[in-house]
C-alpha cells in the first residue's frame, strides 16, 4: 500500500466550458434536450394527420425501448471504446460519456407521451378505439410521473413494477389499437416486443455459493456456464416478476464463472445477506457498464468506497489498462475478509487503502488528484454512492481531469 501525503488541490476552473460539464448540463440531459428538439422540428410536419402523429409516437417508443436493450447497450459501448488511444484526449473524454445514453430513453419516452396526448385529443372513432387510446394515455402519464427523480427514489419498487407491467400493457394495447386502425405500425411494434422479450428468453434459476466475511457484505459466486467480460453487470432476482437488482461482475482471469459483491444497502440486500439463498434468478446477457470505458485511456485511477471495490476488481485483476486504486472503506479486512483484500493488494501493491474507522473520512478528490499526478493517469473512474460520485466527478473535471461514475438514470 502507498502512504498518503498531504495534497494541495489546484483551484477549480470556473469558466463557462467547465460549468457546462456540471449538473444540470450533463451529457444525459443534453441527449434529452436533443431528442426533444428533434421532435419539435416535426411540429409543422404532422399537420393534423393522425397517421403522422402515430408514426411519431411509434418512432419515439421504439427509440425508448431499443436504447435500453442489452445488445444495443453493448454495441454502443463497443463503438465508443473502439477509439484508438492516440486520439486527442478531449475526444476520448467525450466518448467515455457513452453511459449517458439513458438520456435518449428519457427524451424519447417524454416525446412519445406528448405526441400520444396529441393523438388522443384528435382521435375520433368507435368506442373501442377511444377506450384503447385513453387507456394507453393514462398508463403513459403514470409511467412518466413515477419516473420523476424524487418519486422514483422514494418509491423505487413501485416505479420498477409499474415500468415493467405498465410498459408491457402499453405494447399490448398499442398493438391492438394499431391492428384495428392502421396495421402498418405493427411492424415497428413487433421489433420493440422482440427487444423486450429477448432477455426473458434467457431467464433461469442458477445455483450460487455465498461467503459473508461480515454482516455487511456477501461475496456471491456463480458458475453456470457464463463467464462475463470485465466491465459488465448481471441482474439478479429472487422473484423475477417483481424486482431485479444489477451488480458488477467480477470474473477472474483463467477461471470460469464470476463473483458479485453485494453490500447491505437496503431491505433487499439486507435480507439477501441474512438468508443467503442457494439459488437466484438471472436473465439476459452480461451488459457493459461505466467501468468499460477504461479501454479509452492509457492509464486510469480507480476510486472506490466500500463495496464499490466490486466493479473495480475485474479491471484490476485483468490489468488490461494500467491502473492504480484508491479505496476508502471501513476496516477492509474485517468487512471484506483477508482473502479479498490480499487478492486486491496482490495486483495493486501501490493501492491507497484508506480505513475510515481508524483514519476518518478522507478527501477523495485530493486522493484521486494526487494518484493521477503520481501515476500520470489520463482519467478517473469513481464507483461510490450517488453524492460522492457526483462530487468526485465534478470536482476533478473542473480541474481538467476526465472523470466518470454512474449517473443512476435507470
N, C-alpha and C positions, 0 to 999 in steps of 0.2 A: 504494500500500500504506500502511496505517496503522502508525505507530510503536507499539511496545509499551511500556506503562507499568507500573510496579510496582502490583500489586493485592493488597489485603488482603482475604482472604475472610472473611465473617462466620462465626461458629461454626455448626456444623451443628445442626439441631434433632434432639433425641434423644427426642421424645415418641413415645408408642405409635402415633399416627397415621402418623408418618414411618417408624417401624421396620416397619410393616406394608406399606410400599411396597418394602422391600428383600427380597432373597432370604432365605428361600425363599417369601416371601409375595407373589410376583409375580402379576399377573393371569393369566398362563399357568397357574400352579399352582392358583390359585383356581378356574379353569374345570375343571381336572382333578378337584378336590375336589367341585365342583358336580355333575359327571356321576356320580361315584361315589356321592354322597349320594342323588341321584335314583334310581339303580339299587338302592341299599339299601332304598329305600322300597317296592320291589317284592318284597322277600323274603317277605312274608306273602301276596302275591298269587299266586305261582306254584303253591304248594300241591302240589308234586309232579307237576303236569301237564306232560307232555313238550312238548305244543304251545305252552304258555305260555312255557316256557323257550326253546324255539326262536324264538318271537316276540321275546323279549328279546335273544337273540343277533343276530337279523336286524336289529332296530332299532338296536343299537349298531354293527354292521358298516356299516349304511347311513350313520349319522352319521359314523363314522370316515372313510369314503370320500368322501362328498359334501362335507365341510368342507374337503377338500383339492382339490376340483375348481376349475379356474381360473375358470369362470364364477361359481361361488359366492363365491370369494375376491373377485373384482371387485365383486360385488353387496354383500358385507359392507363393503368399503371405501367404496363409493358411498353406502351408507346412513349410515355413521359420519361421513363427511366432508361430508355434506349439511347438517349443523347450521349455523345462522347464526352469524356471528362475534360477534353481540351477546349470545349466550347466555352465562351465567356461565362464567368461566374454569375453575372446578373441574369443571363438567360436560364441557366440551370437553377438559379434561385427561384425563378418563376415556375419552371416546370415542376419543381418539388412541391408546389402547392396543389398538385393534381388531386389530392384527397379532399379538396373543397368542392368536388363535383356535385355534392348534395345540393348546392345552390341551384343547379339545373332542375333537380327534382322539386324543390320548393317553388321555384318560379313557375314551372310548368303546371304544378298542381293548383297554384293560385289562379293562373290564367285559365285552366280548364274549368274551374269552378265559376269564374267570372263569365266566360263565354257560355257556359251552360245556363247561367241565370238569364242571359240574353235569349237563349234558345227557349227556355221555359216561358219567358214573358211574351214571346212571339208565337208560340206553338198553339195551333188550333186543330181540332180533330175529334175523333171519337173518344169516349170516356177512358178507354184502356190506354190510349196514347197519353192523355193528360195525367192519368194516375201514375203511369210509369215515369213520366217526365218530372213531376213534382216530388215523387218519392226519391228519385235519384238526386234531385236538387237538395232535399233535406239531408240525405246521407253525406253528400259532398260538403255542405256547410258544417255539419257536425264534425267531420274529419278535420277540416281546416281550423275550426275553433279549438279542438282538443290538441292540435299540433302547435298552438301558440306556446312559445318557450316556457312561460311561467306555469301554464296549466299542464303542459307535458311533464315538467319537472315535478310538480306537486302530485300529479295523478298518472304516473308513468304506466302502471299496469293497465289502467283504463284506456290510456292512449294507445298502447300496443294492441290490446284486444280489439278496440274499435277500428284501428287502422287495418288489422288483418281481416276481421269479419265484414267490416264496412266496405273495404276495398273489394273483397270477393263479391259482395252484394251488388256493388256498382257495376262490376263487369257482367254479372248475370243479367241484371235489369237492363243495362245498356244494350246487351246482346239481343234481348227480347224486343226492346224498342227499335233497334236497327232492323231486326227481322220483319217487323210489321210496318216500318216506314220507309227505310232505304237499305236494302241488303248489301249494297256495295261497301258499307262501313263494317261489315262483319269480318272482312279480311284483316285489317289492322288490329281489330279487337282480338282476333284469333292469335295474332302474334303476341299480344300482351298476355293473353291467357296462357300461352305456351311458356312465356318467360316466368310467369308466376308459378306454374305447376312444376317446372323442371327441377328446382331444388327439392321439392317434396317427393319426387320420384326416387331420391336417394335417402329418404328417411329410414333410419334404422336404429335399433336399440343395441348398444355395444357395451361390453364389459369394461370396467375401469379399475385401476389399483390406486388407492389413495393413501398418502402418508401425511400426517399432520404434525410437523415439528413443534407447533404450539397451537393454542386455541384460536389464534388469529389467522392461520393460513392452512390451506390444503394444497399439496402437490399431487396433481392428478395425472396418472399415466395411461395412455391409450396405445393399443397395438392391435388394430382390427384391419390391417391391410392398407392403411393410409399413412404415408409419410409426407407431411406438408412441407412447403418451402419456407425458408426464413422470411419473416415479414408478413406472414399470413395469419389469419384468425379462423377460429371454428366456433360455431354457435352450438350451444348445448341446452338441453331442457330435461326436466323431469315430468313435464306434462306438455306435450308438443302442441296442443291446440291453444294453450293459454299463455305461455310465456317462454321466451328464448333469451339467452344471455351469451354475448360474444366475448371470447377470450383469445389472447395472442398465443399462437402455437410455439412450442419450444422443441423443435427437432434437434437431435444430436448427430453430428457428422458420423457416418458409418454405422448408424443404428436405425432399425425400423421403428415406426411409431413416433410418438411425441408426448410432451407433457403440457399441462396447463398450470399456471399459478393462480389460485383463487384465494383472495383475501376477504376477510369479514368487512363487508361494506353495505349491509342491508339485510332484510329479513331472509331473502332467498339464499344469499351466500352464507349467512349465519347458520341456517338450517342445513345447508349442504355440508358444511364443515362438521356440524354436530352429528348428523345422521350417517354421513359417509356411505352413499348408495353404492351398490355393487354394479349397477348399470345406469347409463344415461342415454338419452336420445340425441342423435346428430342428424343433420340434413345438409344437402348441398355439397359444395366443394370448398376447400381452403381458399380464402379470399384475401387479396392483398390489402394491407393497411399502411398507415403512415410510415412505419419503420422501413418499408420497402424502398423509400426514396434515398436511402444511404448510398445506393448504387450511383447516384449522380455526382458524388463528391470523392475527392482523393483521400480525405481524412475527415472523420467526424468525431464529435463528443456526444456521448450518450449521457443524458441526465435523467435519473430515476429517483422516485421517492417510494418507499415501501414496496408493495408488490408490483410496482411499475418495472421492477427488475425483470419480470417475466417476459414482456415484449422485447426487451433489450438482449436478453440472454442468447437467443438463437443467432443473432448477428455477432455477438462476442465470441461464441463458440465457433462459428463458421469462419470468421476472420477474413471475409472476402473484401471488406473495406477496412483499412487500418483505422483503429478507433481507440478511444480512452473513455473510461467510465467514471462518472460522478454519481455516487449512490448515497442518498440520505435516508436512513431508516432507524427505527428503534431497535437497539440491541440485536444486530443482524444474526448472530449465531444462535441466540436463544429463540428468536422469532422464526427463522427460516432453516435452522439446523446447520451443523458443521459441514455436512456433505455438500449442500448447495453453495455455501459461502466459499468452501475450498475449491469447488468447481469454478466459481467465478474468478477467484484470485489466481487460479491455475492458468487462465487465459488472459487475465488482466492484472498482472503483478503491480502495475503502476496506478491502479484504480484509487480514486479518492472515496473511501467509505466513511461516511460521517454518521456516528452513533448519536442520535438525537437524545437518547436517555442520559448519556454522560456529557455530551458537548452542547446540548441545547439546540435551538433551531438555527440552521445555517442561512447564509445569504447565498442562495443558489445561483443567482445571477452572477455574483462575484466569482463563485467557484467555477461556474461554466466559462466565464470570460477568461479566467486565469488558465484553465485547461486548454482553451483554444490557443492562447498565446504560447504556452509551453509546447503544445503538440503540433502547432502550425495547422490547425484544423480549419476546414472551409465552412463547416456548418455544425449546428447543434440540433439534436433531436431530443425533445423532452417528453417523458412519459410519467405523468403525475395526475393529480386531481385537477379539476377544471380551473379554479382560481390560480393555482400555482403554475399550471401550464401556460395560461394566457399571460401571466406576469413575466415569466421567463422568456417566452417568445417575443413579446412586445418590447421588453427592455433590451434584449440582445439585438433585435433588428434595428432599434433606434441607435445602436452603436455599430451598425454596419455589418453585423454577423447574420447570415441566413439562419433562421431558427424555425422549428416545426414542432407541432404537437396536435393531438386530437382536438377536434372542434365540437364534438357532441351535437352533430346536426341530424342524427337519425334516431 
